[in-house]
Amino acid sequence: MIKTFGKYEAELLYSDEFIKAQLFEMASDIVERQQENLCFITIMKGGLFTASNIFDFINFDDFQDPIFGHIGLTSYAGNTTGNKHVKITSHLDLNLDVLKYRNVWLIDDITDRGLTMETAKDIMLGYGANSVKTAVLIDKPCVRKACGYPKPDVVGIVHNYDDFLIGCGMGIGEKYRYLKDLWKVIKEGE
């Protein structure tokens, strides 16, 4: 199915039902790797969709006092291609002492090159985190491997193409993040 979103034409890649099933599997993976002193950090803004949906499938009573936070990072800045640098759009919203000796889960919507996730990992380790694991809804290994970054620990969907995606937290110029299905942009209009 092809649909128009503003000046973009996009093709449906993954339905809401399929995505929810993948998010459930991601939550199960995270629970299986249960650790003590957990901290879940959402990479904003795109990671908000992934994190909130994963959290719906986790019984946090099974964990011992997890903490939650977010950090704003971007390498896109409104474009459809990533930059070579990551920009901090909002600093970590936790007291830095809280991260010391915590086992951190970073949650984001997508790993393209992997630069944003690696930057976030470095920041968390710099703040004294004991360990950092990563979870993303979409991994693009064709792009990430070429840049030399490691695979995320938990992946919902492996998308082995260098497409620009919208929906499920991913957007263009802050638009279309709300879409529950995942779409591939196939044409940009005037």
N, CA, C and O of each residue as an XYZ file, in Angstrom:
760
protein
N       0.836     -1.169      0.000
C       0.000      0.000      0.000
C       0.888      1.241      0.000
O       1.890      1.302      0.712
N       0.505      2.230     -0.810
C       1.228      3.496     -0.873
C       0.291      4.599     -0.411
O      -0.891      4.621     -0.754
N       0.849      5.517      0.377
C       0.048      6.604      0.938
C       0.875      7.880      0.910
O       2.105      7.835      0.940
N       0.194      9.015      0.852
C       0.872     10.307      0.854
C       0.799     10.922      2.245
O      -0.265     10.974      2.861
N       1.938     11.381      2.722
C       2.039     12.101      3.988
C       2.683     13.437      3.669
O       3.896     13.511      3.468
N       1.873     14.505      3.619
C       2.404     15.812      3.249
C       3.020     15.744      1.868
O       2.346     15.382      0.904
N       4.293     16.089      1.761
C       4.975     16.057      0.462
C       5.694     14.732      0.202
O       6.460     14.623     -0.756
N       5.453     13.728      1.044
C       6.144     12.443      0.913
C       5.167     11.338      0.512
O       4.035     11.284      0.994
N       5.624     10.471     -0.369
C       4.908      9.233     -0.650
C       5.632      8.133      0.089
O       6.862      8.078      0.103
N       4.853      7.254      0.706
C       5.462      6.194      1.501
C       4.738      4.878      1.258
O       3.544      4.836      0.963
N       5.509      3.811      1.393
C       4.990      2.461      1.222
C       4.940      1.773      2.579
O       5.894      1.835      3.354
N       3.812      1.112      2.861
C       3.662      0.395      4.119
C       4.639     -0.768      4.176
O       4.679     -1.601      3.270
N       5.433     -0.824      5.254
C       6.382     -1.927      5.442
C       5.899     -2.920      6.488
O       5.882     -4.126      6.245
N       5.505     -2.410      7.655
C       5.126     -3.272      8.764
C       3.862     -2.728      9.421
O       3.771     -1.536      9.715
N       2.899     -3.599      9.648
C       1.625     -3.197     10.254
C       1.780     -3.018     11.761
O       2.733     -3.499     12.375
N       0.823     -2.318     12.324
C       0.764     -2.103     13.764
C       0.752     -3.434     14.520
O       1.419     -3.564     15.546
N       0.008     -4.414     14.028
C      -0.078     -5.721     14.689
C       1.279     -6.422     14.707
O       1.678     -6.990     15.724
N       1.986     -6.380     13.573
C       3.307     -7.002     13.496
C       4.269     -6.302     14.453
O       5.031     -6.959     15.162
N       4.236     -4.989     14.473
C       5.136     -4.216     15.337
C       4.871     -4.524     16.810
O       5.810     -4.680     17.591
N       3.594     -4.613     17.191
C       3.276     -4.936     18.588
C       3.826     -6.309     18.977
O       4.305     -6.494     20.096
N       3.757     -7.271     18.052
C       4.307     -8.603     18.332
C       5.819     -8.523     18.536
O       6.363     -9.203     19.406
N       6.492     -7.707     17.749
C       7.948     -7.552     17.887
C       8.293     -6.858     19.211
O       9.264     -7.225     19.872
N       7.507     -5.869     19.587
C       7.735     -5.170     20.858
C       7.539     -6.108     22.042
O       8.268     -6.024     23.030
N       6.557     -7.001     21.946
C       6.351     -8.006     22.989
C       7.581     -8.904     23.113
O       8.024     -9.198     24.223
N       8.134     -9.341     21.975
C       9.343    -10.176     21.988
C      10.527     -9.422     22.586
O      11.323     -9.995     23.329
N      10.640     -8.139     22.260
C      11.725     -7.332     22.825
C      11.604     -7.263     24.344
O      12.593     -7.424     25.058
N      10.392     -7.024     24.832
C      10.167     -6.969     26.283
C      10.537     -8.298     26.931
O      11.155     -8.325     27.995
N      10.158     -9.396     26.290
C      10.496    -10.730     26.819
C      12.004    -10.927     26.884
O      12.517    -11.480     27.857
N      12.717    -10.477     25.852
C      14.186    -10.565     25.834
C      14.797     -9.780     26.989
O      15.712    -10.260     27.660
N      14.295     -8.589     27.214
C      14.823     -7.753     28.293
C      14.579     -8.414     29.643
O      15.470     -8.441     30.493
N      13.382     -8.945     29.843
C      13.046     -9.606     31.112
C      13.926    -10.834     31.330
O      14.350    -11.097     32.456
N      14.207    -11.592     30.262
C      15.073    -12.777     30.389
C      16.477    -12.416     30.830
O      17.160    -13.229     31.453
N      16.913    -11.218     30.518
C      18.268    -10.771     30.884
C      18.251     -9.996     32.196
O      19.156     -9.210     32.476
N      17.233    -10.221     32.981
C      17.004     -9.481     34.217
C      18.292     -9.321     35.025
O      19.058    -10.267     35.209
N      18.498     -8.113     35.492
C      19.638     -7.788     36.336
C      19.146     -6.943     37.508
O      18.008     -6.476     37.522
N      20.010     -6.761     38.470
C      19.692     -5.870     39.587
C      20.144     -4.460     39.240
O      20.902     -4.249     38.294
N      19.672     -3.512     40.012
C      20.062     -2.105     39.859
C      19.833     -1.597     38.439
O      20.718     -0.984     37.841
N      18.647     -1.854     37.904
C      18.348     -1.475     36.529
C      17.953     -0.012     36.394
O      17.334      0.584     37.275
N      18.340      0.535     35.249
C      17.957      1.882     34.858
C      17.598      1.834     33.377
O      18.393      1.382     32.553
N      16.408      2.298     33.045
C      15.962      2.341     31.655
C      16.045      3.788     31.172
O      15.416      4.677     31.745
N      16.822      4.016     30.119
C      16.980      5.358     29.556
C      16.424      5.354     28.137
O      16.865      4.577     27.290
N      15.464      6.218     27.890
C      14.887      6.377     26.562
C      15.657      7.455     25.814
O      15.909      8.535     26.348
N      16.026      7.155     24.582
C      16.658      8.164     23.735
C      15.532      8.888     23.003
O      14.807      8.299     22.201
N      15.407     10.156     23.294
C      14.298     10.957     22.780
C      14.660     11.567     21.443
O      15.834     11.824     21.179
N      13.715     11.793     20.633
C      12.293     11.643     20.794
C      11.818     10.315     20.258
O      10.817      9.776     20.729
N      12.517      9.782     19.287
C      12.070      8.562     18.625
C      11.897      7.380     19.543
O      10.987      6.577     19.339
N      12.733      7.246     20.538
C      12.684      6.098     21.430
C      11.468      6.073     22.336
O      11.186      5.052     22.962
N      10.742      7.183     22.416
C       9.572      7.248     23.289
C       8.536      6.195     22.907
O       7.988      5.526     23.783
N       8.259      6.038     21.611
C       7.298      5.044     21.149
C       7.757      3.646     21.555
O       6.990      2.882     22.140
N       8.994      3.320     21.249
C       9.519      1.982     21.536
C       9.499      1.697     23.027
O       9.021      0.648     23.458
N      10.018      2.633     23.817
C      10.083      2.414     25.269
C       8.697      2.263     25.877
O       8.457      1.330     26.643
N       7.786      3.163     25.548
C       6.465      3.093     26.184
C       5.739      1.805     25.826
O       5.023      1.244     26.656
N       5.916      1.333     24.600
C       5.268      0.085     24.206
C       5.938     -1.138     24.836
O       5.255     -2.083     25.230
N       7.241     -1.127     24.930
C       7.939     -2.226     25.614
C       7.505     -2.269     27.083
O       7.243     -3.342     27.628
N       7.433     -1.102     27.713
C       7.086     -1.051     29.130
C       5.680     -1.603     29.392
O       5.407     -2.106     30.482
N       4.791     -1.512     28.402
C       3.451     -2.095     28.560
C       3.506     -3.606     28.754
O       2.597     -4.194     29.341
N       4.569     -4.234     28.262
C       4.690     -5.694     28.321
C       5.594     -6.187     29.454
O       5.847     -7.388     29.559
N       6.077     -5.289     30.292
C       6.983     -5.679     31.379
C       6.287     -5.490     32.726
O       5.701     -4.440     32.987
N       6.355     -6.495     33.561
C       5.867     -6.387     34.938
C       7.044     -5.905     35.784
O       7.924     -6.691     36.135
N       7.057     -4.628     36.105
C       8.193     -4.060     36.822
C       8.256     -4.511     38.275
O       9.251     -4.254     38.953
N       7.218     -5.179     38.766
C       7.281     -5.758     40.114
C       8.320     -6.877     40.167
O       8.792     -7.236     41.245
N       8.676     -7.429     39.001
C       9.686     -8.483     38.942
C      11.106     -7.936     39.080
O      12.049     -8.702     39.281
N      11.261     -6.634     38.976
C      12.572     -6.002     39.097
C      12.665     -5.325     40.454
O      11.649     -5.016     41.078
N      13.880     -5.101     40.901
C      14.075     -4.460     42.198
C      14.321     -2.968     41.996
O      15.430     -2.562     41.649
N      13.306     -2.162     42.210
C      13.389     -0.697     42.164
C      14.110     -0.143     40.927
O      15.137      0.522     41.063
N      13.584     -0.410     39.719
C      14.210      0.174     38.542
C      13.975      1.680     38.510
O      12.995      2.181     39.062
N      14.883      2.388     37.858
C      14.685      3.825     37.662
C      14.584      4.094     36.160
O      15.017      3.286     35.338
N      14.002      5.245     35.824
C      13.732      5.586     34.436
C      14.193      7.004     34.154
O      14.100      7.885     35.009
N      14.685      7.209     32.959
C      15.100      8.546     32.562
C      15.096      8.671     31.056
O      14.729      7.743     30.336
N      15.509      9.831     30.596
C      15.628     10.034     29.157
C      16.754     11.017     28.853
O      17.173     11.809     29.697
N      17.221     10.929     27.619
C      18.227     11.849     27.108
C      17.852     12.138     25.658
O      17.394     11.249     24.940
N      18.046     13.365     25.239
C      17.741     13.737     23.863
C      19.002     13.771     23.025
O      19.918     14.547     23.297
N      19.048     12.926     22.003
C      20.190     12.878     21.082
C      19.660     12.781     19.661
O      18.641     12.131     19.427
N      20.326     13.408     18.717
C      19.938     13.269     17.317
C      21.147     13.405     16.406
O      22.089     14.145     16.690
N      21.091     12.673     15.309
C      22.089     12.868     14.249
C      21.384     13.265     12.960
O      22.020     13.388     11.913
N      20.069     13.465     13.033
C      19.292     13.815     11.832
C      18.931     15.288     11.759
O      19.034     15.890     10.690
N      18.513     15.878     12.859
C      18.152     17.301     12.913
C      17.189     17.699     11.801
O      17.389     18.715     11.134
N      16.133     16.891     11.600
C      15.101     17.238     10.630
C      15.362     16.779      9.216
O      14.508     16.969      8.350
N      16.508     16.182      8.946
C      16.834     15.726      7.600
C      16.479     14.254      7.423
O      16.122     13.570      8.382
N      16.583     13.777      6.187
C      16.364     12.356      5.918
C      17.681     11.598      5.842
O      17.685     10.391      5.598
N      18.784     12.279      6.045
C      20.083     11.614      6.117
C      20.774     12.048      7.400
O      20.665     13.200      7.820
N      21.478     11.122      8.009
C      22.157     11.415      9.266
C      23.413     12.238      9.062
O      24.026     12.214      7.995
N      23.784     12.966     10.100
C      25.032     13.720     10.101
C      26.136     12.853     10.683
O      25.882     11.741     11.144
N      27.344     13.357     10.662
C      28.473     12.598     11.208
C      28.688     12.885     12.680
O      29.606     12.344     13.296
N      27.850     13.731     13.243
C      27.975     14.092     14.656
C      26.614     13.958     15.330
O      25.571     14.153     14.707
N      26.649     13.623     16.609
C      25.422     13.518     17.395
C      25.265     14.788     18.209
O      26.206     15.252     18.854
N      24.073     15.337     18.171
C      23.770     16.551     18.918
C      22.941     16.172     20.145
O      21.981     15.409     20.039
N      23.316     16.709     21.312
C      22.515     16.529     22.520
C      21.411     17.573     22.491
O      21.688     18.772     22.526
N      20.156     17.123     22.428
C      19.018     18.043     22.392
C      18.423     18.260     23.780
O      17.781     19.280     24.030
N      18.633     17.305     24.679
C      18.286     17.497     26.092
C      19.162     16.565     26.927
O      19.327     15.385     26.616
N      19.707     17.124     27.978
C      20.618     16.361     28.828
C      19.857     15.305     29.633
O      18.638     15.385     29.790
N      20.579     14.341     30.128
C      20.001     13.289     30.950
C      19.222     13.911     32.099
O      19.707     14.815     32.780
N      18.011     13.414     32.302
C      17.114     14.015     33.296
C      17.247     13.393     34.684
O      16.337     13.526     35.502
N      18.342     12.728     34.963
C      18.567     12.115     36.267
C      19.772     12.747     36.944
O      20.669     13.272     36.285
N      19.778     12.689     38.265
C      20.966     13.067     39.012
C      22.054     12.061     38.637
O      21.832     10.854     38.723
N      23.190     12.528     38.235
C      24.234     11.643     37.719
C      24.687     10.598     38.741
O      25.115      9.510     38.355
N      24.601     10.907     40.025
C      24.975      9.931     41.047
C      24.081      8.695     41.011
O      24.494      7.615     41.431
N      22.860      8.853     40.511
C      21.909      7.744     40.453
C      22.391      6.660     39.488
O      22.074      5.484     39.667
N      23.146      7.047     38.482
C      23.604      6.078     37.477
C      24.768      5.223     37.940
O      25.003      4.150     37.384
N      25.491      5.671     38.934
C      26.666      4.912     39.381
C      26.269      3.503     39.780
O      25.362      3.289     40.584
N      26.969      2.560     39.196
C      26.809      1.126     39.471
C      25.474      0.557     38.985
O      25.122     -0.568     39.339
N      24.738      1.307     38.193
C      23.483      0.804     37.632
C      23.757      0.036     36.340
O      24.732      0.298     35.635
N      22.878     -0.912     36.052
C      22.893     -1.622     34.773
C      21.843     -0.953     33.894
O      20.641     -1.060     34.140
N      22.318     -0.266     32.872
C      21.471      0.599     32.063
C      20.994     -0.117     30.803
O      21.756     -0.823     30.142
N      19.719      0.081     30.490
C      19.146     -0.300     29.199
C      18.850      0.986     28.450
O      18.055      1.807     28.909
N      19.491      1.170     27.287
C      19.177      2.283     26.400
C      18.142      1.801     25.399
O      18.312      0.744     24.791
N      17.075      2.562     25.222
C      16.003      2.162     24.313
C      15.796      3.254     23.270
O      15.630      4.428     23.601
N      15.808      2.842     22.001
C      15.624      3.796     20.905
C      14.767      3.164     19.818
O      14.470      1.970     19.854
N      14.381      3.979     18.865
C      13.532      3.486     17.780
C      14.320      2.757     16.704
O      13.864      1.732     16.197
N      15.495      3.267     16.344
C      16.218      2.727     15.193
C      17.719      2.880     15.367
O      18.202      3.830     15.983
N      18.439      1.924     14.810
C      19.884      2.046     14.676
C      20.195      2.038     13.188
O      20.050      1.022     12.509
N      20.624      3.190     12.698
C      21.087      3.280     11.311
C      22.576      2.950     11.320
O      22.979      1.790     11.228
N      23.367      3.989     11.433
C      24.816      3.805     11.490
C      25.259      3.277     12.851
O      26.248      2.550     12.940
N      24.538      3.634     13.906
C      24.893      3.206     15.253
C      25.580      4.283     16.066
O      25.901      4.072     17.235
N      25.806      5.431     15.460
C      26.534      6.510     16.125
C      25.780      7.064     17.335
O      26.387      7.313     18.377
N      24.472      7.257     17.209
C      23.696      7.796     18.329
C      23.747      6.847     19.525
O      23.964      7.278     20.658
N      23.548      5.560     19.268
C      23.552      4.584     20.361
C      24.940      4.488     21.004
O      25.047      4.414     22.228
N      25.978      4.487     20.208
C      27.329      4.415     20.775
C      27.650      5.662     21.591
O      28.315      5.578     22.624
N      27.181      6.813     21.130
C      27.376      8.050     21.891
C      26.650      7.960     23.226
O      27.199      8.330     24.264
N      25.415      7.468     23.197
C      24.648      7.317     24.443
C      25.330      6.343     25.393
O      25.394      6.591     26.597
N      25.846      5.226     24.854
C      26.557      4.263     25.705
C      27.762      4.918     26.372
O      27.987      4.740     27.569
N      28.535      5.674     25.597
C      29.711      6.354     26.148
C      29.318      7.329     27.252
O      30.005      7.433     28.269
N      28.215      8.040     27.051
C      27.751      8.991     28.062
C      27.396      8.254     29.351
O      27.799      8.671     30.437
N      26.643      7.159     29.234
C      26.220      6.409     30.427
C      27.415      5.813     31.172
O      27.480      5.871     32.400
N      28.349      5.246     30.428
C      29.546      4.696     31.074
C      30.366      5.807     31.721
O      30.954      5.609     32.784
N      30.408      6.965     31.087
C      31.110      8.123     31.649
C      30.482      8.597     32.958
O      31.166      9.166     33.810
N      29.200      8.365     33.112
C      28.497      8.738     34.340
C      28.586      7.647     35.404
O      28.008      7.787     36.482
N      29.298      6.571     35.114
C      29.527      5.543     36.127
C      28.623      4.334     36.055
O      28.580      3.551     37.004
N      27.895      4.152     34.958
C      27.044      2.963     34.829
C      27.903      1.713     34.886
O      29.016      1.693     34.361
N      27.389      0.675     35.520
C      28.093     -0.597     35.622
C      28.151     -1.301     34.262
O      29.190     -1.827     33.865
N      27.011     -1.300     33.557
C      26.939     -1.903     32.227
C      25.880     -1.161     31.425
O      25.017     -0.491     31.990
N      25.953     -1.287     30.102
C      24.964     -0.656     29.227
C      24.570     -1.662     28.157
O      25.415     -2.172     27.421
N      23.270     -1.937     28.083
C      22.717     -2.779     27.033
C      21.790     -1.914     26.185
O      21.307     -0.875     26.635
N      21.550     -2.356     24.954
C      20.783     -1.548     24.027
C      19.609     -2.329     23.443
O      19.703     -3.533     23.207
N      18.503     -1.623     23.217
C      17.323     -2.212     22.592
C      16.774     -1.223     21.571
O      16.558     -0.052     21.885
N      16.549     -1.697     20.350
C      15.983     -0.852     19.296
C      14.891     -1.614     18.556
O      14.967     -2.831     18.385
N      13.883     -0.879     18.123
C      12.823     -1.499     17.341
C      13.352     -1.928     15.971
O      13.070     -3.038     15.520
N      14.118     -1.054     15.306
C      14.630     -1.325     13.963
C      16.150     -1.268     13.971
O      16.745     -0.305     14.454
N      16.771     -2.311     13.428
C      18.219     -2.312     13.211
C      18.457     -2.410     11.713
O      17.858     -3.242     11.031
N      19.340     -1.550     11.206
C      19.719     -1.578      9.794
C      21.170     -2.077      9.694
O      22.092     -1.266      9.604
N      21.380     -3.386      9.708
C      22.755     -3.892      9.704
C      23.542     -3.516      8.452
O      24.766     -3.398      8.517
N      22.877     -3.328      7.319
C      23.602     -2.968      6.094
C      24.316     -1.634      6.245
O      25.383     -1.434      5.664
N      23.741     -0.719      7.019
C      24.348      0.585      7.249
C      25.299      0.515      8.438
O      26.430      0.996      8.370
N      24.825     -0.096      9.540
C      25.592     -0.145     10.783
C      26.918     -0.866     10.613
O      27.950     -0.388     11.085
N      26.902     -2.024      9.936
C      28.136     -2.800      9.752
C      29.174     -2.021      8.958
O      30.368     -2.091      9.247
N      28.712     -1.274      7.951
C      29.635     -0.484      7.129
C      30.330      0.585      7.966
O      31.443      1.000      7.645
N      29.673      1.033      9.044
C      30.254      2.048      9.921
C      31.041      1.440     11.079
O      31.714      2.155     11.821
N      30.955      0.114     11.231
C      31.749     -0.568     12.245
C      31.172     -0.584     13.644
O      31.895     -0.871     14.598
N      29.887     -0.284     13.797
C      29.292     -0.284     15.128
C      28.663     -1.635     15.437
O      28.212     -2.327     14.524
N      28.626     -2.021     16.711
C      28.091     -3.343     17.081
C      26.566     -3.417     16.981
O      25.870     -2.401     16.982
N      26.081     -4.636     16.896
C      24.643     -4.909     16.858
C      24.042     -4.575     18.224
O      24.666     -4.849     19.249
N      22.841     -3.989     18.255
C      22.164     -3.787     19.543
C      21.906     -5.133     20.223
O      21.832     -6.168     19.561
N      21.773     -5.107     21.534
C      21.550     -6.340     22.291
C      20.183     -6.952     22.022
O      20.052     -8.173     21.940
N      19.171     -6.112     21.885
C      17.811     -6.582     21.604
C      17.278     -5.793     20.410
O      17.310     -4.563     20.394
N      16.786     -6.532     19.407
C      16.288     -5.919     18.172
C      14.890     -6.458     17.889
O      14.642     -7.659     17.994
N      13.985     -5.558     17.531
C      12.644     -5.969     17.156
C      12.573     -6.430     15.711
O      12.080     -7.523     15.429
N      13.062     -5.604     14.792
C      12.985     -5.874     13.355
C      14.344     -5.590     12.723
O      14.920     -4.519     12.909
N      14.841     -6.564     11.977
C      16.054     -6.348     11.181
C      15.600     -5.887      9.802
O      14.926     -6.623      9.081
N      15.970     -4.677      9.449
C      15.597     -4.094      8.153
C      16.898     -3.871      7.384
O      17.614     -2.900      7.630
N      17.190     -4.760      6.469
C      18.503     -4.769      5.821
C      18.556     -3.902      4.564
O      19.136     -4.290      3.550
N      17.940     -2.725      4.649
C      17.956     -1.768      3.542
C      18.193     -0.388      4.111
O      17.877     -0.127      5.272
N      18.750      0.502      3.297
C      19.019      1.857      3.757
C      17.859      2.779      3.378
O      18.048      3.762      2.662
N      16.656      2.453      3.862
C      15.469      3.249      3.590
C      15.274      4.274      4.695
O      15.730      4.086      5.823
N      14.587      5.367      4.355
C      14.174      6.311      5.381
C      12.777      5.921      5.820
O      11.872      5.812      4.993
N      12.594      5.708      7.117
C      11.351      5.180      7.662
C      10.624      6.236      8.488
O      11.243      7.083      9.131
N       9.285      6.162      8.453
C       8.474      7.036      9.299
C       7.427      6.189     10.024
O       7.009      5.131      9.553
N       7.024      6.697     11.181
C       6.078      5.996     12.034
C       6.798      5.339     13.187
O       8.022      5.208     13.161
N       6.058      4.922     14.200
C       6.630      4.204     15.352
C       7.748      4.997     16.025
O       8.737      4.421     16.481
N       7.589      6.315     16.085
C       8.596      7.173     16.711
C       9.522      7.843     15.726
O      10.168      8.834     16.067
N       9.605      7.329     14.513
C      10.491      7.905     13.493
C       9.723      8.929     12.672
O       8.580      8.689     12.284
N      10.345     10.060     12.408
C       9.657     11.104     11.663
C      10.590     11.914     10.800
O      11.797     11.680     10.746
N       9.994     12.872     10.129
C      10.736     13.840      9.319
C      10.336     15.213      9.823
O       9.157     15.565      9.813
N      11.321     15.992     10.267
C      11.012     17.329     10.765
C       9.954     17.320     11.849
O       9.091     18.197     11.878
N      10.007     16.345     12.738
C       9.099     16.166     13.875
C       7.708     15.694     13.468
O       6.837     15.583     14.331
N       7.466     15.416     12.204
C       6.152     14.947     11.754
C       6.156     13.435     11.579
O       7.200     12.825     11.352
N       4.978     12.845     11.688
C       4.687     11.442     11.380
C       5.219     10.438     12.397
O       5.141      9.234     12.157
N       5.750     10.891     13.511
C       6.204      9.971     14.554
C       5.030      9.174     15.128
O       5.209      8.045     15.586
N       3.856      9.748     15.102
C       2.659      9.169     15.716
C       2.096      7.966     14.962
O       1.286      7.228     15.523
N       2.496      7.746     13.718
C       1.936      6.657     12.921
C       2.204      5.322     13.600
O       3.324      5.060     14.036
N       1.182      4.478     13.692
C       1.342      3.189     14.379
C       1.928      2.123     13.472
O       2.543      1.169     13.949
N       1.742      2.278     12.156
C       2.383      1.391     11.188
C       3.737      1.991     10.824
O       3.982      3.171     11.075
N       4.605      1.194     10.240
C       5.915      1.680      9.821
C       5.938      1.777      8.296
O       5.577      0.835      7.590
N       6.370      2.939      7.808
C       6.339      3.258      6.385
C       7.726      3.564      5.869
O       8.557      4.111      6.594
N       7.982      3.210      4.608
C       9.228      3.544      3.916
C       8.950      4.711      2.979
O       8.072      4.623      2.121
N       9.697      5.812      3.139
C       9.537      6.958      2.243
C      10.107      6.578      0.884
O      11.274      6.201      0.769
N       9.258      6.684     -0.156
C       9.711      6.311     -1.489
C       9.860      7.493     -2.434
O      10.506      7.380     -3.476
N       9.262      8.632     -2.072
C       9.351      9.800     -2.947
C       9.087     11.052     -2.146
O       8.169     11.109     -1.329
N       9.914     12.061     -2.397
C       9.710     13.370     -1.784
C       9.198     14.307     -2.870
O       9.825     14.462     -3.917
N       8.052     14.930     -2.609
C       7.444     15.850     -3.582
C       8.042     17.226     -3.496
O       9.034     17.467     -2.808
N       7.406     18.120     -4.216
C       7.867     19.520     -4.287
C       7.653     20.242     -2.977
O       7.983     21.422     -2.862
